[in-house]
Amino acid sequence: MAKRTPSAPKTSGPARRLDELAESVVQAAEHGANPAFDIPVRSLANVSFNQKSQLIEMGERSQQRTFFNLNMAKRFMQTCLVAAECKKLLSQSKTTSIRDLFYMVKHTIPGTNEETFEDQRTESDPIIEDLEVSLDSLREELHLFASNRGALVGEITLVDSGDTINARRMGSGGWSIPSIVEPDVIQFKKCTARSILLIEKDAVWRRFNEDKFWRRHKCILVTGQGQPPRGVRRLCHRMVNELNLPLYVLVDNDPWGYYIYSVVKQGSINLAYESRRMAIPSARFVGLSSFDVDKFKIPSNVTIRLNKEDVTRAKQIMSYPWFQKKPWQREIRQMLKSGVKMELEALSSKDISFITRRYVPKKIKEGDMLD
């Protein structure tokens, strides 16, 4: 960690908090104390569901990480290395991937055969998360990104790193949603949408795009290509809160689809410390529902029998505090009772555009959704 530079210009936000972290380490060393910093505990034992905010939140438990401790010394050094590289990125106004960062901090310690880092997934990635929660900053605010995954099309014009993006003219593939979608990178310019539809699957999203659902229903179509990555969730959070738009979620009719919806709405246990900047409590579940087989006369031959893993997962979900509402208990019981699940593509058995022409419009018009 670099020595203090009192004459350096004042910084703000994540850069300032990184400076304060470095300052505390340097001051401890100068006074002959054991350099240390507190890392909030990121475990299930320190996570709870806030009934009032309807968010999964992290508690106040923390663990001290010290330098003069054989069990913590390497972790302490690794934290300082990652923090120093993040500060460098911020100072240079550059971004890099979490994979790049791993190689930037990985080297052999002089005079030894020991590497600073051996593995990205088990070493550098968790330290990035430690810094996020300790500094109260998203990794994206520390100028770290992951690969793009997700797409958007519809009634909105955005500015992406100075370039104007008209989402009404993005062709069949849509605008690729970046990992970093903070206000200094992405700004909302012109929005004529009345809602946002977040679709689990890319193939189904493409059906909605090809059928120009967004044009007929004045909306924004988003896909996370499975469980939405951080960039997609953060962007949806910003659009909902800054543009005052309702968000509807369309996922498979299985325990995993229910879970994806809950992550969008309440947040996730793993990222509980970022729920307030990613979770969207106002999100509504538009389908697929276990009651849709009878309601829309879906052929039974396109349903799939639940396996043991599905049943176990469904029962786990039923026990979550955020699934205790009667409509959700009824929904999951119906799935278990019927013994089947469905993919969104099952609706194509009615007609290739049934999902865009009838299913979703009818659900939204009649308010046939779960909260």
C-alpha positions in Angstrom: 0.0 0.0 0.0 1.4 3.4 -1.0 2.6 5.9 1.6 0.3 8.8 2.4 0.3 11.8 0.2 -1.3 14.7 2.2 -1.0 17.1 -0.7 -3.0 14.9 -3.1 -6.3 16.3 -4.2 -9.4 15.2 -2.3 -11.3 12.2 -3.6 -14.9 11.1 -3.1 -17.0 8.0 -3.1 -15.2 4.6 -3.5 -11.8 6.3 -4.1 -12.1 8.3 -0.9 -13.1 5.1 1.1 -10.1 3.3 -0.4 -7.8 6.1 0.8 -9.3 5.9 4.2 -8.7 2.2 4.3 -5.1 2.7 3.3 -4.7 5.5 5.8 -5.8 3.3 8.7 -3.3 0.6 7.8 -0.4 3.2 7.4 -1.3 4.9 10.7 -1.3 1.6 12.6 2.1 0.7 11.2 3.5 4.1 12.1 2.3 3.7 15.7 3.6 0.2 16.0 0.1 -1.3 16.2 -1.2 -4.3 14.4 -2.7 -3.1 11.1 -6.3 -4.3 10.8 -9.6 -3.6 9.3 -13.1 -5.0 9.8 -14.8 -7.1 7.2 -18.6 -7.6 7.6 -19.5 -11.3 7.7 -21.0 -12.6 4.5 -22.8 -15.7 5.6 -26.3 -17.0 6.1 -26.0 -16.5 9.8 -25.6 -12.7 9.2 -28.5 -12.4 6.7 -32.2 -11.7 7.5 -35.4 -10.8 5.7 -36.7 -7.3 6.5 -40.5 -7.5 6.4 -40.9 -3.8 6.2 -38.6 -3.2 3.2 -39.2 -6.6 1.7 -35.5 -7.1 1.2 -32.9 -9.7 2.1 -30.4 -7.7 4.2 -27.1 -8.3 5.8 -26.7 -8.0 9.5 -24.1 -6.0 11.5 -21.7 -8.8 12.4 -18.1 -8.3 11.3 -14.7 -10.0 11.6 -11.4 -8.2 12.1 -8.7 -9.1 9.6 -5.2 -8.4 11.0 -1.7 -8.5 9.6 0.2 -9.9 12.6 -1.8 -13.2 12.6 -0.4 -16.2 10.8 -3.9 -17.3 9.8 -4.8 -13.9 8.4 -1.6 -12.4 7.1 -1.9 -13.7 3.5 -5.5 -12.7 3.3 -4.6 -9.3 4.7 -1.9 -8.9 2.1 -4.2 -10.0 -0.7 -6.9 -7.5 0.4 -4.3 -4.7 0.3 -3.2 -5.8 -3.2 -6.7 -5.8 -4.6 -7.5 -2.5 -3.0 -4.4 -0.9 -4.4 -5.2 -2.0 -7.9 -8.8 -0.7 -7.6 -7.5 2.6 -6.5 -5.1 2.7 -9.5 -8.1 2.0 -11.8 -10.1 4.8 -10.3 -7.1 7.2 -10.5 -6.6 6.3 -14.2 -10.3 6.3 -15.0 -9.9 2.9 -16.5 -11.9 -0.3 -16.0 -10.9 -4.0 -16.1 -12.5 -7.4 -15.8 -12.4 -9.4 -12.6 -10.3 -12.0 -14.5 -7.8 -9.3 -15.5 -7.6 -8.1 -12.0 -6.6 -11.6 -10.9 -3.6 -11.5 -13.2 -2.7 -8.0 -12.2 -2.3 -9.0 -8.5 -0.9 -12.4 -9.1 2.9 -12.6 -8.8 5.7 -14.5 -7.0 6.7 -12.9 -3.6 10.4 -11.9 -3.9 12.8 -14.4 -2.2 10.1 -17.1 -2.0 8.4 -19.6 -4.2 5.0 -18.5 -3.0 2.4 -16.8 -5.2 0.3 -13.9 -4.0 -2.8 -15.6 -5.5 -3.4 -19.1 -6.7 -7.0 -19.2 -7.8 -9.5 -16.5 -8.9 -12.7 -18.1 -7.7 -11.6 -18.9 -4.2 -9.2 -16.0 -3.5 -9.4 -12.8 -5.6 -13.2 -12.9 -6.2 -14.1 -13.3 -2.5 -11.8 -10.4 -1.6 -13.5 -8.2 -4.2 -16.8 -9.0 -2.4 -15.1 -8.2 1.0 -14.1 -4.8 -0.3 -17.5 -4.1 -1.8 -19.2 -4.7 1.5 -16.5 -3.0 3.6 -16.4 0.1 1.4 -20.2 0.1 0.8 -19.4 0.2 -3.0 -20.4 -2.0 -5.9 -17.5 -3.7 -7.6 -18.6 -1.8 -10.7 -18.0 1.4 -8.8 -14.5 0.1 -8.2 -14.2 -0.1 -12.0 -14.4 -3.9 -12.1 -16.7 -5.6 -14.6 -17.7 -9.1 -15.6 -18.6 -10.3 -19.2 -21.7 -8.8 -20.7 -24.8 -11.1 -20.4 -28.2 -9.8 -21.2 -30.0 -7.7 -23.8 -32.4 -4.8 -24.0 -34.8 -3.4 -26.7 -37.7 -1.1 -26.5 -39.1 2.4 -25.9 -36.0 4.1 -24.5 -32.9 6.0 -25.6 -29.8 5.7 -23.4 -26.3 7.2 -23.4 -23.6 4.6 -22.9 -20.2 6.1 -22.3 -21.1 9.1 -24.3 -22.7 7.2 -27.2 -26.4 7.6 -27.8 -28.2 4.2 -28.0 -31.8 4.2 -29.4 -33.1 0.9 -28.1 -35.9 1.1 -30.7 -33.4 0.4 -33.5 -31.3 -2.4 -32.1 -32.2 -5.2 -34.6 -32.8 -8.8 -33.6 -30.0 -9.0 -30.9 -30.8 -5.8 -28.9 -28.4 -3.7 -26.9 -25.9 -5.8 -25.0 -26.3 -4.8 -21.3 -22.8 -4.1 -19.8 -21.7 -5.1 -16.4 -21.1 -1.5 -15.3 -24.4 0.5 -15.6 -23.8 3.2 -13.0 -25.0 6.8 -13.7 -21.5 7.9 -14.7 -21.6 5.4 -17.5 -25.3 4.9 -18.4 -27.8 7.8 -18.5 -31.4 7.6 -19.5 -32.3 10.2 -22.2 -35.8 9.6 -23.7 -38.2 7.0 -22.4 -41.7 6.5 -23.7 -42.2 3.1 -22.1 -45.0 2.4 -19.7 -43.4 -0.8 -18.2 -40.5 -3.2 -18.2 -40.8 -6.9 -19.0 -37.9 -9.0 -17.7 -37.8 -12.4 -19.5 -35.8 -15.3 -18.2 -34.8 -16.9 -21.5 -33.0 -15.3 -24.4 -34.9 -17.5 -27.0 -38.3 -16.3 -25.6 -37.0 -12.7 -25.5 -36.2 -13.0 -29.2 -39.8 -14.1 -29.9 -41.0 -10.9 -28.1 -38.6 -8.8 -30.0 -39.4 -10.3 -33.4 -43.1 -9.8 -32.7 -42.4 -6.2 -31.8 -44.2 -6.7 -28.4 -42.3 -3.6 -27.1 -43.8 -1.4 -29.8 -47.4 -2.6 -29.5 -47.3 -2.4 -25.7 -45.0 0.6 -25.2 -42.5 -1.2 -23.0 -38.8 -2.2 -22.5 -37.9 -5.8 -23.1 -35.0 -7.2 -21.0 -33.4 -10.6 -20.7 -30.8 -11.8 -18.3 -30.3 -15.1 -20.2 -31.1 -17.2 -17.2 -30.6 -15.8 -13.7 -30.0 -12.1 -14.4 -26.4 -11.0 -13.8 -25.6 -8.0 -11.7 -25.6 -5.5 -14.5 -29.1 -6.5 -15.6 -30.5 -6.4 -12.1 -28.8 -3.0 -11.4 -30.1 -1.5 -14.6 -33.6 -2.7 -14.0 -33.4 -1.3 -10.4 -32.3 2.1 -11.8 -35.1 2.1 -14.5 -37.8 1.2 -12.0 -36.7 3.9 -9.5 -35.5 6.7 -11.8 -38.1 6.3 -14.5 -40.9 5.2 -12.2 -41.8 2.1 -14.3 -43.4 -1.1 -13.2 -41.4 -4.3 -13.7 -43.0 -7.6 -14.7 -41.0 -10.9 -14.5 -41.6 -13.8 -16.9 -39.9 -17.1 -16.0 -40.3 -20.9 -16.4 -42.9 -22.6 -14.3 -40.5 -24.5 -12.0 -38.8 -23.9 -8.6 -35.8 -22.3 -10.4 -38.0 -19.8 -12.2 -39.6 -18.9 -8.8 -36.2 -18.4 -7.3 -35.1 -16.2 -10.2 -38.1 -14.0 -9.6 -37.4 -13.8 -5.8 -33.8 -12.8 -6.5 -35.0 -9.9 -8.7 -37.6 -8.9 -6.1 -36.0 -9.5 -2.7 -32.3 -9.9 -3.5 -30.1 -12.9 -2.9 -28.5 -14.3 0.2 -25.1 -14.2 -1.5 -25.4 -10.5 -2.4 -27.5 -9.5 0.6 -25.2 -6.5 1.1 -26.3 -5.1 -2.3 -30.0 -5.7 -2.0 -30.9 -2.0 -1.7 -29.2 -1.3 -5.0 -30.3 -4.3 -6.9 -33.5 -5.8 -5.5 -36.9 -4.5 -6.7 -39.6 -5.1 -4.1 -42.3 -3.7 -6.5 -41.6 -6.4 -9.1 -44.5 -8.6 -10.0 -44.6 -12.2 -11.3 -46.5 -12.5 -14.5 -45.9 -16.2 -15.1 -45.7 -19.0 -15.9 -48.1 -20.2 -13.2 -49.0 -23.7 -12.2 -52.7 -22.7 -12.7 -52.1 -21.7 -16.4 -52.5 -25.3 -17.7 -56.2 -25.2 -17.0 -56.6 -21.4 -17.4 -55.1 -21.4 -20.9 -55.9 -25.0 -21.8 -52.3 -25.9 -22.3 -51.8 -29.5 -23.6 -50.6 -31.9 -20.9 -48.1 -33.4 -23.3 -45.9 -30.3 -23.1 -45.6 -30.4 -19.3 -42.6 -32.1 -17.6 -42.8 -34.2 -14.6 -41.1 -32.9 -11.4 -38.0 -34.8 -10.4 -36.8 -35.3 -6.8 -34.6 -32.3 -7.0 -37.5 -30.1 -8.1 -39.7 -31.3 -5.3 -37.0 -30.7 -2.7 -36.3 -27.2 -4.1 -40.0 -26.3 -4.2 -40.4 -27.3 -0.5 -37.3 -25.2 0.4 -38.7 -22.2 -1.4 -42.0 -22.6 0.4 -40.2 -22.2 3.7 -38.5 -18.9 2.8 -40.0 -15.9 4.6 -40.5 -14.0 1.4 -42.7 -16.8 0.0 -45.1 -17.0 2.9 -47.8 -14.9 1.3 -50.9 -17.1 0.7 -51.0 -16.7 -3.1 -47.4 -18.0 -3.3 -48.1 -20.9 -0.9 -51.1 -21.8 -3.1 -49.0 -21.5 -6.2 -46.2 -23.8 -5.0 -48.7 -26.3 -3.5 -50.4 -26.5 -6.9 -47.1 -27.3 -8.6 -46.4 -30.1 -6.1 -49.9 -31.4 -6.3 -49.9 -31.5 -10.2 -46.4 -33.0 -10.2 -45.4 -31.2 -13.3 -43.5 -28.1 -14.4 -43.4 -26.1 -17.7 -41.0 -24.1 -19.7 -42.0 -20.8 -21.3 -41.6 -22.5 -24.7 -44.5 -24.8 -23.9 -46.9 -22.0 -24.8 -45.7 -22.3 -28.4 -47.8 -25.5 -28.6 -50.8 -23.2 -28.8 -49.3 -20.9 -31.4 -45.8 -19.6 -32.0 -46.9 -16.1 -31.0 -49.4 -17.1 -28.3 -47.1 -15.9 -25.5 -46.8 -12.4 -27.1 -50.3 -12.0 -28.6 -52.5 -13.5 -25.8 -50.8 -14.9 -22.7 -48.8 -11.9 -21.4 -51.2 -9.2 -22.6 -54.1 -10.9 -20.9 -52.2 -11.4 -17.7 -51.1 -7.8 -17.5 -54.5 -6.4 -18.5 -56.4 -8.5 -15.9 -53.7 -8.0 -13.2 -53.4 -11.8 -13.1 -50.0 -11.6 -11.4 -48.3 -12.6 -8.1 -46.7 -10.1 -5.8 
